[in-house]
C-alpha cells in the first residue's frame, strides 16, 4: 500500500476469543478487500476505524512475514473496542498504516533474547517472536527465554500456541499467575520477582518488555539491577497513542511523540524523558 494515511477497507475473516475471564480479548484476522498487502515490521501499529463510531490504534499481532492477512488482538475497553467486539466474521472495517518505529531486529542478531509480557502485552511482542521463530531467522538469534504473566489462567492470550513455542530450538516458555489457582501447575508470582531466579546472560541479552506500566517499571528496574544495559531493555508504549500521526498531542512525552518517535523505546531513551510515561 503506497500511502499509509489513506484508509483501506478490510474484512474480518476470523474472530478468535482469546480469554475466558472478565478480561475480554479477541484476536481479529483481517484481509484487505482489494487483495492488497501491508508490509510492516515488529513493533509497528495501524489505525482501525469503524464508520460512525471512531478510530483507535492497535499494534500488529501477527507475523510480518505472513502477507496473506494481518491480526490484531484487542481488549474490550471503550467505544471503538466495544463496537468492534460486536462484529462478526464478514464485517468490514477500515485500516490505515503502518505507523511507528520497529524493534531493532538487525541489532538484536547474535544476542540472546529475554521476553517478558504481562497479559495483553504479549500481543505487540508476538510479531517479534514469530519473526525470530521463522526458520530463515531462528539461527540469527541465541536462546529465547519467555516469561509470560497474567492475573489468572483465563487471562493468557495465545495460550494455544505455547506448547508449539516450547518445541522450537533453544526456546523456553515460563508462565506465571498472580495467585495460586486450583489445577494450575506452573509458576505463581510477579515477573519482577521471578526474573531474579532466571539464568540470564546479562552481557549478551536483549530484554523486551510489554505489559501494565507498573510491571514495566518494576521489571526494568530489576533487569538494570541484574546488569542488563538500559540500551538493551526495550518496551513499547502504544497504549498512549490516539491519532497515530503526531497531530492530537495525546501521546506527547516531553519533546517526543510516541506515535512518531516510537512506540518502541529503550529504557535508556525513556530515562531521558519526563517521568510520566
HELIX and SHEET records of a PDB file:
HELIX    1   1 UNK A   79  UNK A   85  1                                   7    
HELIX    2   2 UNK A  119  UNK A  122  5                                   4    
HELIX    3   3 UNK A  123  UNK A  133  1                                  11    
HELIX    4   4 UNK A  138  UNK A  140  5                                   3    
HELIX    5   5 UNK A  153  UNK A  155  5                                   3    
HELIX    6   6 UNK A  159  UNK A  161  5                                   3    
HELIX    7   7 UNK A  162  UNK A  166  1                                   5    
HELIX    8   8 UNK A  191  UNK A  194  1                                   4    
HELIX    9   9 UNK A  195  UNK A  197  5                                   3    
HELIX   10  10 UNK A  202  UNK A  204  5                                   3    
HELIX   11  11 UNK A  213  UNK A  226  1                                  14    
HELIX   12  12 UNK A  230  UNK A  232  5                                   3    
HELIX   13  13 UNK A  238  UNK A  240  5                                   3    
HELIX   14  14 UNK A  258  UNK A  261  1                                   4    
HELIX   15  15 UNK A  267  UNK A  270  1                                   4    
SHEET    1   A 6 UNK A  54  UNK A  59  0                                        
SHEET    2   A 6 UNK A  45  UNK A  50 -1                                        
SHEET    3   A 6 UNK A  92  UNK A  99 -1                                        
SHEET    4   A 6 UNK A   8  UNK A  17 -1                                        
SHEET    5   A 6 UNK A  25  UNK A  32 -1                                        
SHEET    6   A 6 UNK A  70  UNK A  75 -1                                        
SHEET    1   B 7 UNK A 187  UNK A 188  0                                        
SHEET    2   B 7 UNK A 171  UNK A 177  1                                        
SHEET    3   B 7 UNK A 144  UNK A 150  1                                        
SHEET    4   B 7 UNK A 112  UNK A 118  1                                        
SHEET    5   B 7 UNK A 205  UNK A 210  1                                        
SHEET    6   B 7 UNK A 233  UNK A 236  1                                        
SHEET    7   B 7 UNK A 264  UNK A 266 -1                                        
SHEET    1   C 2 UNK A 252  UNK A 253  0                                        
SHEET    2   C 2 UNK A 256  UNK A 257 -1                                        
END                                                                             
